Amino acid sequence: MKMKREVGLHSVKSHVENPEGDKLELSDFTSLKSLINTKFPHKGLCVSYLDNEVLIGKYDGNELKFYQNKVLEPQFIQKLRLFNETQELFLWRKKWKDTCGEFAFRLRVDGDGNETDVVDAKQVLWGTTAKKLDEEFTEISETRGTKIILPFNDIQVDDKERRVFILTRNYISYDTNDSSYQQAGYVDCRFVKFTDENGNVLGGELDG
């Protein structure tokens, strides 16, 4: 992913479930799906960073769908972000041994909770050529060989202004040791949505 940020500071209400990332064990796709269905029973998008590739797909509130019906196997997952415009389930692998692995997760939900300052940032993805793969998926690529498959069929890109962006939300905490100063820093970050260069949402609105 190529980084080109356009940022905006504002406030949202937000809360976190499992902020310390308590450990859990996953052994196969069934155990992964059970966790996802329990913690995120909403429509959304999934970005999964595997040991050898990045898979981006859709989630209908029950089933994950990737290009060519690829299935996520927990032993290959480094990080997984399942998100829509109001929340994100973030899962990461801590270690894997034999037939099961130790993972951690956190669930961030906006719209309810404490008022929190955030910075929204648009990050442009590598990809100046679009190739429609089927009715649901499009591959974007560049001459240097970078390729990303996205679960959208309405993508238009070029090597100028027409690009795909991902909007991230970065959460700010203010640390105060005494009354003389405050130190601000990011304490969390989540994916929000994919957009085109004009901010139009790709794939339609996906609120929780």
Disulfide bonds with the S-S distance in Angstrom:
none
